[in-house]
Amino acid sequence: MARTNRWTVIPETIREQDANRQTTALAGLAVALFLVVVSFYLVKHLHHTEAIEDCLLSGRSNCDILVSAAQ
């Protein structure tokens, strides 16, 4: 059985591969976080737009409160 020394030097290519893997993982996390934030904004905006449209389609005349709340 071959014994390995715990002080074995890791070749530079393996270090570079590990660094690239970590960079790729962080980039993927950043993209996922960006998508979550954009999705949250879109859901909030669409919900507000839906409330205004529901008010207008029901024939109410006081929908100005909903429009002014968006600004």
Predicted model as a PDB file, atoms N, CA, C, CB and O in Angstrom, pLDDT in the B-factor column:
MODEL        1                                                                  
ATOM      1  N   MET A   1       0.820  -1.183   0.000  1.00 47.00           N  
ATOM      2  CA  MET A   1       0.000   0.000   0.000  1.00 47.00           C  
ATOM      3  C   MET A   1       0.866   1.250   0.000  1.00 47.00           C  
ATOM      4  CB  MET A   1      -0.934  -0.004   1.194  1.00 47.00           C  
ATOM      5  O   MET A   1       1.820   1.372   0.768  1.00 47.00           O  
ATOM      6  N   ALA A   2       0.515   2.147  -0.859  1.00 51.00           N  
ATOM      7  CA  ALA A   2       1.280   3.390  -0.926  1.00 51.00           C  
ATOM      8  C   ALA A   2       0.754   4.356   0.124  1.00 51.00           C  
ATOM      9  CB  ALA A   2       1.202   4.022  -2.343  1.00 51.00           C  
ATOM     10  O   ALA A   2      -0.453   4.521   0.303  1.00 51.00           O  
ATOM     11  N   ARG A   3       1.680   4.975   0.798  1.00 58.00           N  
ATOM     12  CA  ARG A   3       1.289   5.962   1.810  1.00 58.00           C  
ATOM     13  C   ARG A   3       1.444   7.356   1.214  1.00 58.00           C  
ATOM     14  CB  ARG A   3       2.146   5.814   3.114  1.00 58.00           C  
ATOM     15  O   ARG A   3       2.389   7.629   0.473  1.00 58.00           O  
ATOM     16  N   THR A   4       0.526   8.206   1.541  1.00 59.00           N  
ATOM     17  CA  THR A   4       0.615   9.577   1.031  1.00 59.00           C  
ATOM     18  C   THR A   4       1.029  10.499   2.155  1.00 59.00           C  
ATOM     19  CB  THR A   4      -0.730  10.039   0.415  1.00 59.00           C  
ATOM     20  O   THR A   4       0.632  10.328   3.307  1.00 59.00           O  
ATOM     21  N   ASN A   5       1.801  11.438   1.809  1.00 62.00           N  
ATOM     22  CA  ASN A   5       2.261  12.435   2.759  1.00 62.00           C  
ATOM     23  C   ASN A   5       1.233  13.571   2.799  1.00 62.00           C  
ATOM     24  CB  ASN A   5       3.685  12.966   2.376  1.00 62.00           C  
ATOM     25  O   ASN A   5       0.782  14.033   1.750  1.00 62.00           O  
ATOM     26  N   ARG A   6       0.870  14.010   3.970  1.00 67.00           N  
ATOM     27  CA  ARG A   6      -0.142  15.072   4.026  1.00 67.00           C  
ATOM     28  C   ARG A   6       0.416  16.419   3.601  1.00 67.00           C  
ATOM     29  CB  ARG A   6      -0.712  15.180   5.427  1.00 67.00           C  
ATOM     30  O   ARG A   6      -0.339  17.383   3.477  1.00 67.00           O  
ATOM     31  N   TRP A   7       1.696  16.507   3.381  1.00 66.00           N  
ATOM     32  CA  TRP A   7       2.314  17.746   2.929  1.00 66.00           C  
ATOM     33  C   TRP A   7       2.555  17.723   1.420  1.00 66.00           C  
ATOM     34  CB  TRP A   7       3.631  17.981   3.672  1.00 66.00           C  
ATOM     35  O   TRP A   7       3.414  18.444   0.913  1.00 66.00           O  
ATOM     36  N   THR A   8       1.807  16.906   0.719  1.00 66.00           N  
ATOM     37  CA  THR A   8       1.969  16.798  -0.719  1.00 66.00           C  
ATOM     38  C   THR A   8       1.602  18.115  -1.388  1.00 66.00           C  
ATOM     39  CB  THR A   8       1.114  15.654  -1.275  1.00 66.00           C  
ATOM     40  O   THR A   8       0.596  18.737  -1.048  1.00 66.00           O  
ATOM     41  N   VAL A   9       2.408  18.521  -2.319  1.00 61.00           N  
ATOM     42  CA  VAL A   9       2.164  19.778  -3.034  1.00 61.00           C  
ATOM     43  C   VAL A   9       1.103  19.527  -4.094  1.00 61.00           C  
ATOM     44  CB  VAL A   9       3.479  20.336  -3.679  1.00 61.00           C  
ATOM     45  O   VAL A   9       1.201  18.586  -4.881  1.00 61.00           O  
ATOM     46  N   ILE A  10       0.090  20.381  -4.100  1.00 64.00           N  
ATOM     47  CA  ILE A  10      -0.987  20.266  -5.085  1.00 64.00           C  
ATOM     48  C   ILE A  10      -0.551  21.001  -6.343  1.00 64.00           C  
ATOM     49  CB  ILE A  10      -2.340  20.843  -4.532  1.00 64.00           C  
ATOM     50  O   ILE A  10      -0.134  22.157  -6.269  1.00 64.00           O  
ATOM     51  N   PRO A  11      -0.640  20.356  -7.481  1.00 70.00           N  
ATOM     52  CA  PRO A  11      -0.241  21.024  -8.735  1.00 70.00           C  
ATOM     53  C   PRO A  11      -1.066  22.281  -8.975  1.00 70.00           C  
ATOM     54  CB  PRO A  11      -0.393  20.066  -9.930  1.00 70.00           C  
ATOM     55  O   PRO A  11      -2.212  22.387  -8.538  1.00 70.00           O  
ATOM     56  N   GLU A  12      -0.464  23.223  -9.675  1.00 74.00           N  
ATOM     57  CA  GLU A  12      -1.101  24.517  -9.932  1.00 74.00           C  
ATOM     58  C   GLU A  12      -2.388  24.372 -10.739  1.00 74.00           C  
ATOM     59  CB  GLU A  12      -0.138  25.437 -10.668  1.00 74.00           C  
ATOM     60  O   GLU A  12      -3.316  25.159 -10.552  1.00 74.00           O  
ATOM     61  N   THR A  13      -2.464  23.394 -11.621  1.00 83.00           N  
ATOM     62  CA  THR A  13      -3.667  23.238 -12.436  1.00 83.00           C  
ATOM     63  C   THR A  13      -4.868  22.849 -11.580  1.00 83.00           C  
ATOM     64  CB  THR A  13      -3.439  22.191 -13.525  1.00 83.00           C  
ATOM     65  O   THR A  13      -5.989  23.274 -11.858  1.00 83.00           O  
ATOM     66  N   ILE A  14      -4.647  22.052 -10.551  1.00 79.00           N  
ATOM     67  CA  ILE A  14      -5.762  21.681  -9.659  1.00 79.00           C  
ATOM     68  C   ILE A  14      -6.223  22.891  -8.864  1.00 79.00           C  
ATOM     69  CB  ILE A  14      -5.345  20.540  -8.698  1.00 79.00           C  
ATOM     70  O   ILE A  14      -7.421  23.071  -8.647  1.00 79.00           O  
ATOM     71  N   ARG A  15      -5.284  23.718  -8.430  1.00 78.00           N  
ATOM     72  CA  ARG A  15      -5.665  24.945  -7.717  1.00 78.00           C  
ATOM     73  C   ARG A  15      -6.470  25.870  -8.624  1.00 78.00           C  
ATOM     74  CB  ARG A  15      -4.413  25.677  -7.192  1.00 78.00           C  
ATOM     75  O   ARG A  15      -7.461  26.465  -8.202  1.00 78.00           O  
ATOM     76  N   GLU A  16      -6.031  25.980  -9.870  1.00 82.00           N  
ATOM     77  CA  GLU A  16      -6.756  26.836 -10.814  1.00 82.00           C  
ATOM     78  C   GLU A  16      -8.153  26.280 -11.080  1.00 82.00           C  
ATOM     79  CB  GLU A  16      -5.974  26.968 -12.139  1.00 82.00           C  
ATOM     80  O   GLU A  16      -9.107  27.049 -11.190  1.00 82.00           O  
ATOM     81  N   GLN A  17      -8.287  24.980 -11.184  1.00 83.00           N  
ATOM     82  CA  GLN A  17      -9.600  24.366 -11.394  1.00 83.00           C  
ATOM     83  C   GLN A  17     -10.511  24.620 -10.206  1.00 83.00           C  
ATOM     84  CB  GLN A  17      -9.460  22.858 -11.636  1.00 83.00           C  
ATOM     85  O   GLN A  17     -11.695  24.905 -10.381  1.00 83.00           O  
ATOM     86  N   ASP A  18      -9.970  24.520  -9.001  1.00 83.00           N  
ATOM     87  CA  ASP A  18     -10.771  24.806  -7.807  1.00 83.00           C  
ATOM     88  C   ASP A  18     -11.202  26.264  -7.763  1.00 83.00           C  
ATOM     89  CB  ASP A  18      -9.985  24.460  -6.545  1.00 83.00           C  
ATOM     90  O   ASP A  18     -12.342  26.565  -7.406  1.00 83.00           O  
ATOM     91  N   ALA A  19     -10.303  27.166  -8.122  1.00 82.00           N  
ATOM     92  CA  ALA A  19     -10.641  28.590  -8.142  1.00 82.00           C  
ATOM     93  C   ALA A  19     -11.701  28.879  -9.202  1.00 82.00           C  
ATOM     94  CB  ALA A  19      -9.384  29.438  -8.404  1.00 82.00           C  
ATOM     95  O   ALA A  19     -12.623  29.658  -8.959  1.00 82.00           O  
ATOM     96  N   ASN A  20     -11.578  28.263 -10.363  1.00 86.00           N  
ATOM     97  CA  ASN A  20     -12.573  28.461 -11.423  1.00 86.00           C  
ATOM     98  C   ASN A  20     -13.925  27.896 -11.010  1.00 86.00           C  
ATOM     99  CB  ASN A  20     -12.106  27.804 -12.730  1.00 86.00           C  
ATOM    100  O   ASN A  20     -14.961  28.494 -11.302  1.00 86.00           O  
ATOM    101  N   ARG A  21     -13.925  26.758 -10.339  1.00 90.00           N  
ATOM    102  CA  ARG A  21     -15.168  26.153  -9.878  1.00 90.00           C  
ATOM    103  C   ARG A  21     -15.861  27.064  -8.862  1.00 90.00           C  
ATOM    104  CB  ARG A  21     -14.896  24.765  -9.262  1.00 90.00           C  
ATOM    105  O   ARG A  21     -17.080  27.233  -8.896  1.00 90.00           O  
ATOM    106  N   GLN A  22     -15.070  27.648  -7.959  1.00 91.00           N  
ATOM    107  CA  GLN A  22     -15.647  28.538  -6.952  1.00 91.00           C  
ATOM    108  C   GLN A  22     -16.193  29.815  -7.608  1.00 91.00           C  
ATOM    109  CB  GLN A  22     -14.589  28.894  -5.880  1.00 91.00           C  
ATOM    110  O   GLN A  22     -17.260  30.301  -7.231  1.00 91.00           O  
ATOM    111  N   THR A  23     -15.464  30.350  -8.580  1.00 92.00           N  
ATOM    112  CA  THR A  23     -15.927  31.544  -9.286  1.00 92.00           C  
ATOM    113  C   THR A  23     -17.228  31.259 -10.035  1.00 92.00           C  
ATOM    114  CB  THR A  23     -14.848  32.043 -10.263  1.00 92.00           C  
ATOM    115  O   THR A  23     -18.145  32.081 -10.036  1.00 92.00           O  
ATOM    116  N   THR A  24     -17.300  30.107 -10.663  1.00 94.00           N  
ATOM    117  CA  THR A  24     -18.512  29.729 -11.391  1.00 94.00           C  
ATOM    118  C   THR A  24     -19.693  29.562 -10.437  1.00 94.00           C  
ATOM    119  CB  THR A  24     -18.281  28.430 -12.178  1.00 94.00           C  
ATOM    120  O   THR A  24     -20.811  29.969 -10.754  1.00 94.00           O  
ATOM    121  N   ALA A  25     -19.452  28.976  -9.288  1.00 94.00           N  
ATOM    122  CA  ALA A  25     -20.527  28.792  -8.307  1.00 94.00           C  
ATOM    123  C   ALA A  25     -21.020  30.138  -7.791  1.00 94.00           C  
ATOM    124  CB  ALA A  25     -20.047  27.919  -7.133  1.00 94.00           C  
ATOM    125  O   ALA A  25     -22.225  30.334  -7.634  1.00 94.00           O  
ATOM    126  N   LEU A  26     -20.108  31.064  -7.527  1.00 95.00           N  
ATOM    127  CA  LEU A  26     -20.516  32.392  -7.057  1.00 95.00           C  
ATOM    128  C   LEU A  26     -21.275  33.160  -8.137  1.00 95.00           C  
ATOM    129  CB  LEU A  26     -19.290  33.195  -6.612  1.00 95.00           C  
ATOM    130  O   LEU A  26     -22.226  33.881  -7.837  1.00 95.00           O  
ATOM    131  N   ALA A  27     -20.857  33.004  -9.383  1.00 96.00           N  
ATOM    132  CA  ALA A  27     -21.572  33.658 -10.477  1.00 96.00           C  
ATOM    133  C   ALA A  27     -22.986  33.086 -10.605  1.00 96.00           C  
ATOM    134  CB  ALA A  27     -20.799  33.490 -11.807  1.00 96.00           C  
ATOM    135  O   ALA A  27     -23.939  33.832 -10.826  1.00 96.00           O  
ATOM    136  N   GLY A  28     -23.120  31.787 -10.469  1.00 96.00           N  
ATOM    137  CA  GLY A  28     -24.444  31.164 -10.516  1.00 96.00           C  
ATOM    138  C   GLY A  28     -25.333  31.639  -9.376  1.00 96.00           C  
ATOM    139  O   GLY A  28     -26.527  31.870  -9.567  1.00 96.00           O  
ATOM    140  N   LEU A  29     -24.753  31.784  -8.198  1.00 97.00           N  
ATOM    141  CA  LEU A  29     -25.514  32.297  -7.053  1.00 97.00           C  
ATOM    142  C   LEU A  29     -25.963  33.729  -7.294  1.00 97.00           C  
ATOM    143  CB  LEU A  29     -24.677  32.220  -5.770  1.00 97.00           C  
ATOM    144  O   LEU A  29     -27.089  34.092  -6.955  1.00 97.00           O  
ATOM    145  N   ALA A  30     -25.092  34.546  -7.877  1.00 97.00           N  
ATOM    146  CA  ALA A  30     -25.450  35.934  -8.169  1.00 97.00           C  
ATOM    147  C   ALA A  30     -26.583  36.006  -9.188  1.00 97.00           C  
ATOM    148  CB  ALA A  30     -24.229  36.703  -8.686  1.00 97.00           C  
ATOM    149  O   ALA A  30     -27.497  36.818  -9.042  1.00 97.00           O  
ATOM    150  N   VAL A  31     -26.529  35.172 -10.205  1.00 98.00           N  
ATOM    151  CA  VAL A  31     -27.587  35.145 -11.218  1.00 98.00           C  
ATOM    152  C   VAL A  31     -28.908  34.701 -10.600  1.00 98.00           C  
ATOM    153  CB  VAL A  31     -27.202  34.209 -12.381  1.00 98.00           C  
ATOM    154  O   VAL A  31     -29.957  35.274 -10.893  1.00 98.00           O  
ATOM    155  N   ALA A  32     -28.857  33.687  -9.751  1.00 98.00           N  
ATOM    156  CA  ALA A  32     -30.080  33.203  -9.100  1.00 98.00           C  
ATOM    157  C   ALA A  32     -30.674  34.281  -8.195  1.00 98.00           C  
ATOM    158  CB  ALA A  32     -29.790  31.926  -8.284  1.00 98.00           C  
ATOM    159  O   ALA A  32     -31.891  34.469  -8.174  1.00 98.00           O  
ATOM    160  N   LEU A  33     -29.835  34.984  -7.454  1.00 98.00           N  
ATOM    161  CA  LEU A  33     -30.315  36.053  -6.590  1.00 98.00           C  
ATOM    162  C   LEU A  33     -30.921  37.186  -7.410  1.00 98.00           C  
ATOM    163  CB  LEU A  33     -29.179  36.583  -5.717  1.00 98.00           C  
ATOM    164  O   LEU A  33     -31.944  37.754  -7.029  1.00 98.00           O  
ATOM    165  N   PHE A  34     -30.295  37.511  -8.529  1.00 98.00           N  
ATOM    166  CA  PHE A  34     -30.831  38.546  -9.414  1.00 98.00           C  
ATOM    167  C   PHE A  34     -32.209  38.155  -9.938  1.00 98.00           C  
ATOM    168  CB  PHE A  34     -29.873  38.799 -10.586  1.00 98.00           C  
ATOM    169  O   PHE A  34     -33.122  38.980  -9.974  1.00 98.00           O  
ATOM    170  N   LEU A  35     -32.355  36.900 -10.344  1.00 98.00           N  
ATOM    171  CA  LEU A  35     -33.647  36.428 -10.846  1.00 98.00           C  
ATOM    172  C   LEU A  35     -34.722  36.470  -9.765  1.00 98.00           C  
ATOM    173  CB  LEU A  35     -33.515  35.008 -11.388  1.00 98.00           C  
ATOM    174  O   LEU A  35     -35.875  36.787 -10.060  1.00 98.00           O  
ATOM    175  N   VAL A  36     -34.373  36.161  -8.533  1.00 98.00           N  
ATOM    176  CA  VAL A  36     -35.334  36.220  -7.436  1.00 98.00           C  
ATOM    177  C   VAL A  36     -35.787  37.661  -7.210  1.00 98.00           C  
ATOM    178  CB  VAL A  36     -34.723  35.638  -6.144  1.00 98.00           C  
ATOM    179  O   VAL A  36     -36.978  37.913  -7.028  1.00 98.00           O  
ATOM    180  N   VAL A  37     -34.854  38.600  -7.219  1.00 98.00           N  
ATOM    181  CA  VAL A  37     -35.205  40.010  -6.991  1.00 98.00           C  
ATOM    182  C   VAL A  37     -36.082  40.534  -8.128  1.00 98.00           C  
ATOM    183  CB  VAL A  37     -33.926  40.877  -6.861  1.00 98.00           C  
ATOM    184  O   VAL A  37     -37.076  41.215  -7.874  1.00 98.00           O  
ATOM    185  N   VAL A  38     -35.730  40.228  -9.369  1.00 98.00           N  
ATOM    186  CA  VAL A  38     -36.524  40.682 -10.517  1.00 98.00           C  
ATOM    187  C   VAL A  38     -37.916  40.045 -10.480  1.00 98.00           C  
ATOM    188  CB  VAL A  38     -35.806  40.336 -11.851  1.00 98.00           C  
ATOM    189  O   VAL A  38     -38.909  40.715 -10.764  1.00 98.00           O  
ATOM    190  N   SER A  39     -37.994  38.777 -10.139  1.00 98.00           N  
ATOM    191  CA  SER A  39     -39.288  38.093 -10.051  1.00 98.00           C  
ATOM    192  C   SER A  39     -40.163  38.716  -8.972  1.00 98.00           C  
ATOM    193  CB  SER A  39     -39.089  36.598  -9.765  1.00 98.00           C  
ATOM    194  O   SER A  39     -41.363  38.903  -9.174  1.00 98.00           O  
ATOM    195  N   PHE A  40     -39.569  39.038  -7.830  1.00 97.00           N  
ATOM    196  CA  PHE A  40     -40.331  39.678  -6.757  1.00 97.00           C  
ATOM    197  C   PHE A  40     -40.884  41.020  -7.214  1.00 97.00           C  
ATOM    198  CB  PHE A  40     -39.456  39.864  -5.509  1.00 97.00           C  
ATOM    199  O   PHE A  40     -42.043  41.337  -6.949  1.00 97.00           O  
ATOM    200  N   TYR A  41     -40.057  41.816  -7.903  1.00 96.00           N  
ATOM    201  CA  TYR A  41     -40.518  43.103  -8.401  1.00 96.00           C  
ATOM    202  C   TYR A  41     -41.663  42.925  -9.400  1.00 96.00           C  
ATOM    203  CB  TYR A  41     -39.359  43.867  -9.051  1.00 96.00           C  
ATOM    204  O   TYR A  41     -42.657  43.648  -9.335  1.00 96.00           O  
ATOM    205  N   LEU A  42     -41.533  41.978 -10.313  1.00 97.00           N  
ATOM    206  CA  LEU A  42     -42.581  41.758 -11.312  1.00 97.00           C  
ATOM    207  C   LEU A  42     -43.891  41.302 -10.679  1.00 97.00           C  
ATOM    208  CB  LEU A  42     -42.121  40.730 -12.331  1.00 97.00           C  
ATOM    209  O   LEU A  42     -44.963  41.760 -11.077  1.00 97.00           O  
ATOM    210  N   VAL A  43     -43.816  40.414  -9.708  1.00 96.00           N  
ATOM    211  CA  VAL A  43     -45.034  39.949  -9.034  1.00 96.00           C  
ATOM    212  C   VAL A  43     -45.715  41.104  -8.318  1.00 96.00           C  
ATOM    213  CB  VAL A  43     -44.711  38.820  -8.034  1.00 96.00           C  
ATOM    214  O   VAL A  43     -46.937  41.241  -8.373  1.00 96.00           O  
ATOM    215  N   LYS A  44     -44.927  41.934  -7.647  1.00 93.00           N  
ATOM    216  CA  LYS A  44     -45.502  43.087  -6.941  1.00 93.00           C  
ATOM    217  C   LYS A  44     -46.145  44.068  -7.926  1.00 93.00           C  
ATOM    218  CB  LYS A  44     -44.416  43.807  -6.109  1.00 93.00           C  
ATOM    219  O   LYS A  44     -47.246  44.564  -7.687  1.00 93.00           O  
ATOM    220  N   HIS A  45     -45.456  44.341  -9.022  1.00 92.00           N  
ATOM    221  CA  HIS A  45     -45.986  45.273 -10.022  1.00 92.00           C  
ATOM    222  C   HIS A  45     -47.253  44.715 -10.680  1.00 92.00           C  
ATOM    223  CB  HIS A  45     -44.919  45.569 -11.094  1.00 92.00           C  
ATOM    224  O   HIS A  45     -48.230  45.444 -10.855  1.00 92.00           O  
ATOM    225  N   LEU A  46     -47.243  43.447 -11.041  1.00 94.00           N  
ATOM    226  CA  LEU A  46     -48.418  42.842 -11.669  1.00 94.00           C  
ATOM    227  C   LEU A  46     -49.608  42.775 -10.712  1.00 94.00           C  
ATOM    228  CB  LEU A  46     -48.080  41.443 -12.170  1.00 94.00           C  
ATOM    229  O   LEU A  46     -50.753  42.930 -11.137  1.00 94.00           O  
ATOM    230  N   HIS A  47     -49.350  42.549  -9.443  1.00 92.00           N  
ATOM    231  CA  HIS A  47     -50.438  42.528  -8.469  1.00 92.00           C  
ATOM    232  C   HIS A  47     -51.096  43.907  -8.366  1.00 92.00           C  
ATOM    233  CB  HIS A  47     -49.916  42.079  -7.090  1.00 92.00           C  
ATOM    234  O   HIS A  47     -52.320  44.015  -8.300  1.00 92.00           O  
ATOM    235  N   HIS A  48     -50.275  44.951  -8.352  1.00 90.00           N  
ATOM    236  CA  HIS A  48     -50.829  46.302  -8.275  1.00 90.00           C  
ATOM    237  C   HIS A  48     -51.614  46.636  -9.551  1.00 90.00           C  
ATOM    238  CB  HIS A  48     -49.700  47.336  -8.051  1.00 90.00           C  
ATOM    239  O   HIS A  48     -52.695  47.222  -9.480  1.00 90.00           O  
ATOM    240  N   THR A  49     -51.077  46.269 -10.698  1.00 90.00           N  
ATOM    241  CA  THR A  49     -51.781  46.514 -11.955  1.00 90.00           C  
ATOM    242  C   THR A  49     -53.103  45.757 -11.994  1.00 90.00           C  
ATOM    243  CB  THR A  49     -50.905  46.108 -13.147  1.00 90.00           C  
ATOM    244  O   THR A  49     -54.105  46.278 -12.484  1.00 90.00           O  
ATOM    245  N   GLU A  50     -53.107  44.539 -11.484  1.00 91.00           N  
ATOM    246  CA  GLU A  50     -54.337  43.749 -11.439  1.00 91.00           C  
ATOM    247  C   GLU A  50     -55.389  44.422 -10.558  1.00 91.00           C  
ATOM    248  CB  GLU A  50     -54.043  42.331 -10.923  1.00 91.00           C  
ATOM    249  O   GLU A  50     -56.574  44.414 -10.890  1.00 91.00           O  
ATOM    250  N   ALA A  51     -54.962  45.003  -9.439  1.00 89.00           N  
ATOM    251  CA  ALA A  51     -55.917  45.673  -8.552  1.00 89.00           C  
ATOM    252  C   ALA A  51     -56.553  46.870  -9.251  1.00 89.00           C  
ATOM    253  CB  ALA A  51     -55.224  46.125  -7.253  1.00 89.00           C  
ATOM    254  O   ALA A  51     -57.755  47.099  -9.116  1.00 89.00           O  
ATOM    255  N   ILE A  52     -55.760  47.628  -9.991  1.00 88.00           N  
ATOM    256  CA  ILE A  52     -56.306  48.784 -10.724  1.00 88.00           C  
ATOM    257  C   ILE A  52     -57.274  48.311 -11.809  1.00 88.00           C  
ATOM    258  CB  ILE A  52     -55.159  49.627 -11.357  1.00 88.00           C  
ATOM    259  O   ILE A  52     -58.355  48.880 -11.962  1.00 88.00           O  
ATOM    260  N   GLU A  53     -56.898  47.282 -12.556  1.00 89.00           N  
ATOM    261  CA  GLU A  53     -57.780  46.787 -13.615  1.00 89.00           C  
ATOM    262  C   GLU A  53     -59.077  46.220 -13.048  1.00 89.00           C  
ATOM    263  CB  GLU A  53     -57.067  45.721 -14.440  1.00 89.00           C  
ATOM    264  O   GLU A  53     -60.144  46.430 -13.625  1.00 89.00           O  
ATOM    265  N   ASP A  54     -59.001  45.512 -11.940  1.00 90.00           N  
ATOM    266  CA  ASP A  54     -60.216  44.990 -11.318  1.00 90.00           C  
ATOM    267  C   ASP A  54     -61.141  46.118 -10.886  1.00 90.00           C  
ATOM    268  CB  ASP A  54     -59.867  44.113 -10.119  1.00 90.00           C  
ATOM    269  O   ASP A  54     -62.361  46.023 -11.023  1.00 90.00           O  
ATOM    270  N   CYS A  55     -60.551  47.185 -10.363  1.00 89.00           N  
ATOM    271  CA  CYS A  55     -61.358  48.329  -9.939  1.00 89.00           C  
ATOM    272  C   CYS A  55     -62.039  48.967 -11.148  1.00 89.00           C  
ATOM    273  CB  CYS A  55     -60.484  49.371  -9.200  1.00 89.00           C  
ATOM    274  O   CYS A  55     -63.225  49.293 -11.096  1.00 89.00           O  
ATOM    275  N   LEU A  56     -61.294  49.143 -12.228  1.00 88.00           N  
ATOM    276  CA  LEU A  56     -61.873  49.774 -13.412  1.00 88.00           C  
ATOM    277  C   LEU A  56     -62.915  48.894 -14.083  1.00 88.00           C  
ATOM    278  CB  LEU A  56     -60.785  50.115 -14.402  1.00 88.00           C  
ATOM    279  O   LEU A  56     -63.943  49.392 -14.542  1.00 88.00           O  
ATOM    280  N   LEU A  57     -62.660  47.579 -14.147  1.00 91.00           N  
ATOM    281  CA  LEU A  57     -63.607  46.682 -14.802  1.00 91.00           C  
ATOM    282  C   LEU A  57     -64.896  46.493 -14.008  1.00 91.00           C  
ATOM    283  CB  LEU A  57     -62.961  45.344 -15.033  1.00 91.00           C  
ATOM    284  O   LEU A  57     -65.927  46.125 -14.570  1.00 91.00           O  
ATOM    285  N   SER A  58     -64.838  46.745 -12.702  1.00 91.00           N  
ATOM    286  CA  SER A  58     -66.061  46.614 -11.914  1.00 91.00           C  
ATOM    287  C   SER A  58     -66.936  47.863 -12.009  1.00 91.00           C  
ATOM    288  CB  SER A  58     -65.716  46.333 -10.457  1.00 91.00           C  
ATOM    289  O   SER A  58     -68.025  47.904 -11.437  1.00 91.00           O  
ATOM    290  N   GLY A  59     -66.466  48.872 -12.725  1.00 88.00           N  
ATOM    291  CA  GLY A  59     -67.282  50.065 -12.967  1.00 88.00           C  
ATOM    292  C   GLY A  59     -67.184  51.114 -11.879  1.00 88.00           C  
ATOM    293  O   GLY A  59     -67.996  52.038 -11.842  1.00 88.00           O  
ATOM    294  N   ARG A  60     -66.232  50.996 -11.013  1.00 85.00           N  
ATOM    295  CA  ARG A  60     -66.088  52.001  -9.946  1.00 85.00           C  
ATOM    296  C   ARG A  60     -65.487  53.278 -10.510  1.00 85.00           C  
ATOM    297  CB  ARG A  60     -65.207  51.460  -8.790  1.00 85.00           C  
ATOM    298  O   ARG A  60     -64.760  53.262 -11.504  1.00 85.00           O  
ATOM    299  N   SER A  61     -65.809  54.379  -9.852  1.00 83.00           N  
ATOM    300  CA  SER A  61     -65.292  55.668 -10.322  1.00 83.00           C  
ATOM    301  C   SER A  61     -64.232  56.239  -9.391  1.00 83.00           C  
ATOM    302  CB  SER A  61     -66.428  56.662 -10.468  1.00 83.00           C  
ATOM    303  O   SER A  61     -63.687  57.306  -9.673  1.00 83.00           O  
ATOM    304  N   ASN A  62     -63.925  55.562  -8.295  1.00 85.00           N  
ATOM    305  CA  ASN A  62     -62.941  56.079  -7.338  1.00 85.00           C  
ATOM    306  C   ASN A  62     -61.638  55.275  -7.368  1.00 85.00           C  
ATOM    307  CB  ASN A  62     -63.526  56.065  -5.924  1.00 85.00           C  
ATOM    308  O   ASN A  62     -61.060  55.012  -6.313  1.00 85.00           O  
ATOM    309  N   CYS A  63     -61.174  54.885  -8.537  1.00 83.00           N  
ATOM    310  CA  CYS A  63     -59.945  54.093  -8.676  1.00 83.00           C  
ATOM    311  C   CYS A  63     -58.702  54.976  -8.625  1.00 83.00           C  
ATOM    312  CB  CYS A  63     -59.968  53.304  -9.988  1.00 83.00           C  
ATOM    313  O   CYS A  63     -57.582  54.470  -8.701  1.00 83.00           O  
ATOM    314  N   ASP A  64     -58.886  56.285  -8.496  1.00 82.00           N  
ATOM    315  CA  ASP A  64     -57.749  57.192  -8.437  1.00 82.00           C  
ATOM    316  C   ASP A  64     -56.869  56.917  -7.212  1.00 82.00           C  
ATOM    317  CB  ASP A  64     -58.235  58.638  -8.418  1.00 82.00           C  
ATOM    318  O   ASP A  64     -55.664  57.170  -7.235  1.00 82.00           O  
ATOM    319  N   ILE A  65     -57.468  56.409  -6.173  1.00 79.00           N  
ATOM    320  CA  ILE A  65     -56.701  56.103  -4.961  1.00 79.00           C  
ATOM    321  C   ILE A  65     -55.653  55.027  -5.253  1.00 79.00           C  
ATOM    322  CB  ILE A  65     -57.643  55.640  -3.822  1.00 79.00           C  
ATOM    323  O   ILE A  65     -54.524  55.107  -4.770  1.00 79.00           O  
ATOM    324  N   LEU A  66     -56.026  54.040  -6.031  1.00 75.00           N  
ATOM    325  CA  LEU A  66     -55.071  52.966  -6.373  1.00 75.00           C  
ATOM    326  C   LEU A  66     -53.972  53.467  -7.289  1.00 75.00           C  
ATOM    327  CB  LEU A  66     -55.795  51.794  -7.038  1.00 75.00           C  
ATOM    328  O   LEU A  66     -52.817  53.062  -7.160  1.00 75.00           O  
ATOM    329  N   VAL A  67     -54.327  54.354  -8.221  1.00 74.00           N  
ATOM    330  CA  VAL A  67     -53.339  54.874  -9.157  1.00 74.00           C  
ATOM    331  C   VAL A  67     -52.362  55.773  -8.429  1.00 74.00           C  
ATOM    332  CB  VAL A  67     -54.017  55.636 -10.303  1.00 74.00           C  
ATOM    333  O   VAL A  67     -51.160  55.699  -8.683  1.00 74.00           O  
ATOM    334  N   SER A  68     -52.841  56.619  -7.532  1.00 76.00           N  
ATOM    335  CA  SER A  68     -51.949  57.525  -6.810  1.00 76.00           C  
ATOM    336  C   SER A  68     -51.084  56.778  -5.807  1.00 76.00           C  
ATOM    337  CB  SER A  68     -52.754  58.601  -6.098  1.00 76.00           C  
ATOM    338  O   SER A  68     -50.012  57.264  -5.448  1.00 76.00           O  
ATOM    339  N   ALA A  69     -51.517  55.614  -5.345  1.00 67.00           N  
ATOM    340  CA  ALA A  69     -50.713  54.829  -4.403  1.00 67.00           C  
ATOM    341  C   ALA A  69     -49.499  54.220  -5.095  1.00 67.00           C  
ATOM    342  CB  ALA A  69     -51.564  53.721  -3.765  1.00 67.00           C  
ATOM    343  O   ALA A  69     -48.504  53.910  -4.440  1.00 67.00           O  
ATOM    344  N   ALA A  70     -49.571  54.050  -6.398  1.00 61.00           N  
ATOM    345  CA  ALA A  70     -48.451  53.457  -7.137  1.00 61.00           C  
ATOM    346  C   ALA A  70     -47.311  54.445  -7.323  1.00 61.00           C  
ATOM    347  CB  ALA A  70     -48.922  52.957  -8.494  1.00 61.00           C  
ATOM    348  O   ALA A  70     -46.168  54.037  -7.527  1.00 61.00           O  
ATOM    349  N   GLN A  71     -47.598  55.711  -7.258  1.00 59.00           N  
ATOM    350  CA  GLN A  71     -46.567  56.726  -7.512  1.00 59.00           C  
ATOM    351  C   GLN A  71     -45.887  57.094  -6.262  1.00 59.00           C  
ATOM    352  CB  GLN A  71     -47.143  57.955  -8.150  1.00 59.00           C  
ATOM    353  O   GLN A  71     -44.988  57.935  -6.274  1.00 59.00           O  
TER     354      GLN A  71                                                      
ENDMDL                                                                          
END                                                                             
